[in-house]
Amino acid sequence: MQRLYDFLRRHPTWVDSFWAVALLGISCASIWKLGEAQHHGSRAAMLAVSVVMSLVVALRRRFPEPMLLLAAATGLAQLVLDVETTVANFAMLVIVCANAAVGARWASRFGLYTGLAAAPLAQIRWPQDEASFPGHVAIVLFQTAPFVLAWVLGDSMRTRRAYFAQLEERAARLEKEREAQAKVAVAAERARIARELHDVVAHNVSVMVVQADGAAYVLDAAPDQAKKALETISSTGRQALAEMRRLLGVLRTGEHKEVGEYVPQPDVEQIDELVEQCRSSGLPVDFKVEGTPRPLPSGVELTAYRIVQEALTNTRKHGGPNTGASVRLVYFDDGLGLLVEDDGKGAPHEMYEEGGADGQGHGLIGMRERVGMVGGTLDAGPRPGGGFRISALLPLKPAH
């Protein structure tokens, strides 16, 4: 049955032709059954009208407007030639409904007006002699009602079809919007991974360079210190490679769902390890925590870690020899405060903005972007008397 239903939906003209043949057969049978004397007009003329009206039913969905005009012309010819209506004139109801459903707007209105005029004209042309004036009015109303109902049915079908088309269009638009949002989310995540990659590479490579310079300096005088420096370079390089593999693995796959599996998410507890790593590389760092430590949103913890990492990396790059740094982590009731300072000779502020002397990377621009993502504030600039200061306030809840 489902196959038959699908076949009929794909071939609507065949269905219409079946009903047209059925209408023609019933009309011919009724004409042939009654004597010619009982009709206005010849039997041949009535058969011709039946054939034309059956054709209207057969082609109503393929050519709705032309079939409406053909049906109206045929009805007008019946009035002029005095060919009484037959069963085949039921096609007028069908074509009025079809044009109200799928025809042009002018055809829909024309079909309604034709249906409203058909019954009065027929009553005037072939009046009921024994009926009174109220009886004529009642007959006209009774014969007009089917045309009105046919038009209302067709117009309701048009409205329903337009409603479903609007729903389908809306669903397709929402699907495209979801795809676009997914692409934006993936692009944003890939940009974040690129920032993470910059932070990882800048920090670890800076540590390796400092250790390599120190090892070269004490290689002959203190082989043990040189060996320790080389071991630090080796472990730092392995750590950097491991993190880079995880990050680059996500960039290759492009799968947003795998980000949580591969991307490291440092927190404020690891700042202590970061400070120890800097100390082992030869940069004295004073680290203090004020207030009561407590769990923070993951975005705030990651931002705090990256700010300290970037600030200490810039200190090693631009602070000059014999530079010291200090890191303060302050827990407030409504946020987390960071203060990173160094007492080095410093470099032009533009180099900190660019993230390095070679003009590559994110530097303070990346810091401000990170702080802005969590709704915080950042203040960075040279200290009076030398050095550089970075101060940030990260709220627990982003500002709206």
VEXDREN-2710 file (C-alpha; in Angstrom, 1 decimal):
% VEXDREN-2710
k/r/px/py/pz
1/MET/0.0/0.0/0.0
2/GLN/2.8/2.4/0.8
3/ARG/4.4/1.8/-2.6
4/LEU/1.0/2.5/-4.3
5/TYR/0.6/5.6/-2.2
6/ASP/4.0/6.9/-3.2
7/PHE/3.4/6.1/-6.8
8/LEU/0.1/8.1/-6.8
9/ARG/1.9/11.0/-5.2
10/ARG/4.5/11.0/-7.9
11/HIS/1.9/10.8/-10.7
12/PRO/-1.0/13.1/-9.6
13/THR/-2.2/13.5/-13.3
14/TRP/-3.0/9.8/-13.4
15/VAL/-5.2/10.1/-10.4
16/ASP/-7.0/13.1/-11.8
17/SER/-7.5/11.3/-15.1
18/PHE/-9.1/8.4/-13.3
19/TRP/-11.6/10.7/-11.6
20/ALA/-12.2/12.5/-15.0
21/VAL/-13.0/9.2/-16.7
22/ALA/-15.3/8.3/-13.8
23/LEU/-17.1/11.7/-14.0
24/LEU/-17.4/11.3/-17.8
25/GLY/-18.9/7.8/-17.4
26/ILE/-21.5/8.9/-14.8
27/SER/-22.4/12.0/-16.8
28/CYS/-22.9/10.0/-20.1
29/ALA/-25.0/7.4/-18.3
30/SER/-27.3/10.1/-16.8
31/ILE/-27.7/11.8/-20.2
32/TRP/-28.4/8.5/-22.0
33/LYS/-30.8/7.3/-19.4
34/LEU/-33.2/10.3/-19.6
35/GLY/-34.9/11.2/-22.9
36/GLU/-33.7/14.0/-24.9
37/ALA/-37.0/15.8/-24.5
38/GLN/-36.4/16.1/-20.8
39/HIS/-33.4/18.3/-21.3
40/HIS/-32.7/21.8/-22.6
41/GLY/-30.3/21.4/-25.5
42/SER/-29.4/18.4/-27.6
43/ARG/-27.9/15.3/-26.2
44/ALA/-24.8/15.8/-28.3
45/ALA/-24.2/19.3/-26.9
46/MET/-24.5/17.9/-23.4
47/LEU/-22.0/15.1/-24.2
48/ALA/-19.6/17.7/-25.5
49/VAL/-19.9/19.7/-22.3
50/SER/-19.3/16.5/-20.3
51/VAL/-16.1/15.8/-22.3
52/VAL/-14.8/19.3/-21.8
53/MET/-15.5/19.3/-18.1
54/SER/-13.9/15.9/-17.7
55/LEU/-10.8/17.3/-19.4
56/VAL/-10.8/20.1/-16.8
57/VAL/-10.8/17.6/-14.0
58/ALA/-7.9/15.6/-15.6
59/LEU/-5.6/18.6/-16.1
60/ARG/-6.7/20.7/-13.1
61/ARG/-3.3/20.4/-11.2
62/ARG/-1.1/20.6/-14.2
63/PHE/-2.8/23.7/-15.8
64/PRO/-5.0/25.2/-13.1
65/GLU/-5.5/28.7/-14.6
66/PRO/-6.2/27.6/-18.2
67/MET/-8.6/24.9/-17.0
68/LEU/-10.5/27.5/-15.0
69/LEU/-10.9/29.7/-18.0
70/LEU/-12.0/26.7/-20.1
71/ALA/-14.6/25.7/-17.5
72/ALA/-15.9/29.3/-17.2
73/ALA/-16.1/29.6/-21.0
74/THR/-17.9/26.3/-21.2
75/GLY/-20.4/27.4/-18.6
76/LEU/-21.0/30.6/-20.4
77/ALA/-21.6/28.7/-23.6
78/GLN/-24.2/26.6/-21.8
79/LEU/-26.1/29.7/-20.8
80/VAL/-26.0/31.2/-24.3
81/LEU/-26.8/27.9/-26.2
82/ASP/-29.4/26.8/-23.6
83/VAL/-27.5/23.6/-22.7
84/GLU/-28.7/22.5/-19.3
85/THR/-26.3/21.6/-16.6
86/THR/-25.3/18.0/-16.1
87/VAL/-23.4/15.9/-13.6
88/ALA/-20.2/16.9/-15.4
89/ASN/-20.7/20.5/-14.2
90/PHE/-19.5/19.2/-10.8
91/ALA/-16.0/19.9/-12.4
92/MET/-16.7/23.6/-11.6
93/LEU/-16.4/22.9/-7.9
94/VAL/-13.2/21.0/-8.4
95/ILE/-11.5/23.6/-10.5
96/VAL/-12.5/26.4/-8.1
97/CYS/-11.0/24.4/-5.2
98/ALA/-7.9/23.7/-7.2
99/ASN/-7.2/27.3/-8.1
100/ALA/-7.8/28.4/-4.6
101/ALA/-5.2/25.8/-3.5
102/VAL/-2.5/26.1/-6.1
103/GLY/-3.5/28.7/-8.7
104/ALA/-2.4/32.3/-9.0
105/ARG/-4.1/34.8/-6.8
106/TRP/-6.1/36.3/-9.7
107/ALA/-7.3/32.8/-10.6
108/SER/-8.3/32.1/-7.0
109/ARG/-10.4/35.3/-6.9
110/PHE/-11.8/34.7/-10.4
111/GLY/-12.9/31.2/-9.4
112/LEU/-14.7/32.5/-6.3
113/TYR/-16.5/35.2/-8.3
114/THR/-17.4/32.7/-11.0
115/GLY/-18.8/30.3/-8.5
116/LEU/-20.9/33.1/-6.8
117/ALA/-22.3/34.1/-10.2
118/ALA/-23.0/30.6/-11.5
119/ALA/-26.1/29.8/-9.4
120/PRO/-27.9/33.1/-9.9
121/LEU/-27.3/33.0/-13.7
122/ALA/-28.4/29.4/-13.9
123/GLN/-31.6/30.2/-12.0
124/ILE/-32.3/33.1/-14.3
125/ARG/-31.7/31.0/-17.4
126/TRP/-33.6/28.0/-16.2
127/PRO/-36.1/29.2/-13.5
128/GLN/-38.3/26.9/-11.5
129/ASP/-41.8/27.9/-12.7
130/GLU/-43.6/26.6/-9.6
131/ALA/-41.2/28.3/-7.1
132/SER/-42.0/31.6/-5.4
133/PHE/-39.5/34.4/-5.1
134/PRO/-38.3/33.3/-1.7
135/GLY/-38.0/29.8/-3.2
136/HIS/-35.8/31.1/-6.0
137/VAL/-33.6/32.9/-3.4
138/ALA/-33.4/29.7/-1.3
139/ILE/-32.4/27.7/-4.4
140/VAL/-29.7/30.2/-5.4
141/LEU/-28.3/30.2/-1.8
142/PHE/-28.4/26.4/-1.8
143/GLN/-26.5/26.1/-5.1
144/THR/-24.0/28.8/-4.2
145/ALA/-22.9/27.3/-0.9
146/PRO/-20.9/24.4/-2.5
147/PHE/-18.9/26.9/-4.5
148/VAL/-18.1/28.9/-1.4
149/LEU/-17.2/25.8/0.6
150/ALA/-14.9/24.5/-2.3
151/TRP/-13.1/27.9/-2.4
152/VAL/-12.7/27.9/1.4
153/LEU/-11.3/24.4/1.3
154/GLY/-8.8/25.2/-1.4
155/ASP/-7.7/28.4/0.3
156/SER/-7.2/26.5/3.6
157/MET/-5.0/24.0/1.7
158/ARG/-3.0/26.8/0.3
159/THR/-2.5/28.3/3.8
160/ARG/-1.6/25.0/5.2
161/ARG/0.9/24.3/2.4
162/ALA/2.5/27.7/2.9
163/TYR/2.7/27.1/6.6
164/PHE/4.6/23.8/6.1
165/ALA/6.8/25.4/3.6
166/GLN/7.7/28.1/6.1
167/LEU/8.4/25.5/8.7
168/GLU/10.7/23.6/6.3
169/GLU/12.5/26.8/5.4
170/ARG/12.9/27.7/9.0
171/ALA/14.2/24.3/9.9
172/ALA/16.7/24.5/7.0
173/ARG/17.8/28.0/8.1
174/LEU/18.2/26.8/11.7
175/GLU/20.3/23.9/10.5
176/LYS/22.6/26.3/8.5
177/GLU/22.8/28.6/11.6
178/ARG/23.8/25.6/13.8
179/GLU/26.4/24.6/11.3
180/ALA/27.7/28.2/11.1
181/GLN/27.8/28.4/14.9
182/ALA/29.6/25.1/15.1
183/LYS/32.2/26.3/12.6
184/VAL/32.7/29.6/14.6
185/ALA/33.1/27.6/17.8
186/VAL/35.7/25.4/16.2
187/ALA/37.5/28.4/14.8
188/ALA/37.5/30.1/18.2
189/GLU/38.8/26.9/19.8
190/ARG/41.5/26.5/17.2
191/ALA/42.5/30.2/17.9
192/ARG/42.6/29.5/21.6
193/ILE/44.8/26.4/20.9
194/ALA/47.1/28.6/18.9
195/ARG/47.5/31.0/21.8
196/GLU/48.2/28.0/24.1
197/LEU/50.8/26.8/21.6
198/HIS/52.5/30.2/21.6
199/ASP/52.6/30.3/25.4
200/VAL/54.0/26.8/25.7
201/VAL/56.7/27.3/23.1
202/ALA/57.7/30.8/24.3
203/HIS/58.0/29.7/27.9
204/ASN/59.8/26.4/27.4
205/VAL/62.1/27.7/24.6
206/SER/63.0/30.7/26.8
207/VAL/63.9/28.3/29.6
208/MET/66.0/26.2/27.3
209/VAL/67.9/29.2/25.9
210/VAL/68.7/30.5/29.4
211/GLN/69.9/27.1/30.5
212/ALA/72.0/26.6/27.4
213/ASP/73.7/30.0/27.9
214/GLY/74.4/29.1/31.5
215/ALA/75.8/25.6/30.6
216/ALA/78.1/27.1/28.0
217/TYR/79.3/29.7/30.6
218/VAL/80.2/27.1/33.3
219/LEU/81.1/24.1/31.1
220/ASP/84.8/24.2/31.9
221/ALA/84.7/25.7/35.5
222/ALA/81.7/23.7/36.9
223/PRO/80.9/20.6/34.9
224/ASP/78.3/19.5/37.4
225/GLN/76.3/22.7/37.0
226/ALA/76.6/22.4/33.2
227/LYS/75.3/18.8/33.5
228/LYS/72.3/19.9/35.6
229/ALA/71.6/22.7/33.1
230/LEU/71.6/20.2/30.2
231/GLU/69.3/17.9/32.1
232/THR/66.9/20.8/32.6
233/ILE/67.1/21.6/28.9
234/SER/66.3/17.9/28.1
235/SER/63.3/17.7/30.5
236/THR/62.0/21.1/29.4
237/GLY/62.3/20.1/25.7
238/ARG/60.4/16.8/26.3
239/GLN/57.7/18.6/28.1
240/ALA/57.4/21.2/25.3
241/LEU/57.3/18.5/22.7
242/ALA/54.6/16.5/24.5
243/GLU/52.4/19.6/24.9
244/MET/53.0/20.6/21.3
245/ARG/52.0/17.1/20.1
246/ARG/48.7/17.3/22.0
247/LEU/47.9/20.8/20.7
248/LEU/48.9/20.1/17.1
249/GLY/47.0/16.9/17.2
250/VAL/43.8/18.8/17.8
251/LEU/44.6/21.3/15.1
252/ARG/45.1/18.5/12.6
253/THR/41.9/16.6/13.4
254/GLY/39.8/19.8/13.6
255/GLU/37.4/17.9/15.9
256/HIS/36.0/20.2/18.5
257/LYS/34.9/17.3/20.7
258/GLU/38.5/16.1/21.1
259/VAL/39.7/19.4/22.6
260/GLY/39.1/18.4/26.2
261/GLU/41.0/15.2/25.7
262/TYR/44.2/16.7/24.3
263/VAL/44.5/20.3/25.5
264/PRO/46.3/20.8/28.9
265/GLN/44.4/23.1/31.3
266/PRO/46.9/24.6/33.8
267/ASP/45.5/26.1/37.0
268/VAL/46.8/28.4/39.8
269/GLU/48.2/25.5/41.7
270/GLN/50.7/25.0/38.9
271/ILE/52.0/28.6/39.2
272/ASP/54.3/27.3/42.0
273/GLU/55.8/24.8/39.6
274/LEU/56.2/27.5/37.0
275/VAL/58.0/29.7/39.5
276/GLU/60.3/26.8/40.5
277/GLN/61.1/26.2/36.8
278/CYS/62.0/29.8/36.4
279/ARG/64.2/29.8/39.5
280/SER/66.0/26.7/38.2
281/SER/66.7/28.5/34.9
282/GLY/68.5/31.3/36.8
283/LEU/65.7/33.9/37.3
284/PRO/65.1/34.7/41.0
285/VAL/61.3/34.9/41.6
286/ASP/59.6/35.8/44.8
287/PHE/56.2/34.1/44.9
288/LYS/53.5/34.9/47.6
289/VAL/49.9/34.0/47.9
290/GLU/47.6/36.2/50.0
291/GLY/44.1/35.5/51.1
292/THR/42.4/32.1/51.4
293/PRO/42.9/29.8/48.4
294/ARG/39.7/28.3/47.0
295/PRO/38.4/26.7/43.8
296/LEU/38.0/29.1/40.9
297/PRO/36.4/28.9/37.5
298/SER/38.6/27.0/35.1
299/GLY/38.7/30.0/32.7
300/VAL/40.0/32.2/35.5
301/GLU/42.6/29.7/36.6
302/LEU/43.9/29.2/33.1
303/THR/44.0/32.9/32.5
304/ALA/45.9/33.5/35.7
305/TYR/48.5/30.8/34.8
306/ARG/49.0/32.1/31.3
307/ILE/49.5/35.7/32.5
308/VAL/52.2/34.7/35.0
309/GLN/53.8/32.5/32.4
310/GLU/53.8/35.2/29.7
311/ALA/55.0/37.9/32.2
312/LEU/58.0/35.7/33.4
313/THR/58.9/34.8/29.9
314/ASN/59.0/38.5/28.9
315/THR/61.1/39.2/32.0
316/ARG/63.7/36.6/30.8
317/LYS/63.6/38.0/27.3
318/HIS/63.8/41.7/28.1
319/GLY/64.8/42.2/31.7
320/GLY/68.5/42.0/31.1
321/PRO/71.2/40.5/33.4
322/ASN/70.8/40.2/37.2
323/THR/67.0/40.7/36.9
324/GLY/64.7/39.6/39.7
325/ALA/60.9/39.1/39.6
326/SER/58.0/38.9/42.1
327/VAL/54.6/37.2/41.7
328/ARG/51.7/38.0/44.0
329/LEU/48.5/36.0/43.9
330/VAL/45.7/37.6/46.0
331/TYR/42.3/36.0/46.7
332/PHE/39.5/38.5/47.1
333/ASP/35.9/37.8/47.9
334/ASP/34.8/38.5/44.4
335/GLY/37.8/37.8/42.3
336/LEU/41.5/37.0/41.9
337/GLY/44.3/39.6/41.8
338/LEU/47.6/39.2/40.1
339/LEU/50.8/41.3/40.3
340/VAL/53.9/40.4/38.4
341/GLU/56.9/42.8/38.6
342/ASP/60.5/42.8/37.6
343/ASP/63.4/45.1/38.4
344/GLY/65.3/44.7/35.2
345/LYS/66.4/47.4/32.8
346/GLY/63.4/46.4/30.7
347/ALA/62.7/46.9/27.0
348/PRO/60.5/49.3/25.1
349/HIS/56.9/48.8/25.8
350/GLU/56.2/47.9/22.2
351/MET/58.3/44.8/22.5
352/TYR/56.1/43.6/25.4
353/GLU/53.1/44.3/23.3
354/GLU/54.5/42.3/20.4
355/GLY/55.6/39.4/22.6
356/GLY/59.3/39.4/21.7
357/ALA/62.1/41.2/20.2
358/ASP/61.5/39.6/16.8
359/GLY/58.0/41.1/16.7
360/GLN/56.3/37.7/16.8
361/GLY/53.7/36.3/19.2
362/HIS/51.0/37.8/21.4
363/GLY/52.6/39.4/24.4
364/LEU/50.4/41.9/26.2
365/ILE/47.9/41.8/23.4
366/GLY/47.3/38.1/24.2
367/MET/47.1/38.9/27.9
368/ARG/44.4/41.6/27.3
369/GLU/42.4/39.2/25.1
370/ARG/42.5/36.5/27.8
371/VAL/41.6/38.9/30.6
372/GLY/38.8/40.3/28.5
373/MET/37.3/36.9/27.9
374/VAL/36.7/36.4/31.6
375/GLY/35.5/40.0/32.1
376/GLY/38.6/41.2/34.0
377/THR/40.9/44.2/33.8
378/LEU/44.7/44.4/33.0
379/ASP/47.2/47.2/33.7
380/ALA/50.7/46.9/32.3
381/GLY/53.5/49.3/32.0
382/PRO/57.0/50.3/33.2
383/ARG/57.7/50.7/36.9
384/PRO/59.1/54.0/38.3
385/GLY/62.8/53.5/38.7
386/GLY/63.1/50.7/36.2
387/GLY/61.5/47.4/35.5
388/PHE/58.0/46.4/34.4
389/ARG/54.7/45.7/36.2
390/ILE/51.7/43.7/35.1
391/SER/48.5/43.9/37.3
392/ALA/45.3/42.0/36.6
393/LEU/42.0/41.6/38.4
394/LEU/40.0/38.5/37.4
395/PRO/36.4/38.5/38.6
396/LEU/34.7/35.2/39.6
397/LYS/31.7/36.0/37.4
398/PRO/32.1/37.7/34.0
399/ALA/30.6/41.2/33.7
400/HIS/27.5/41.4/31.6
END
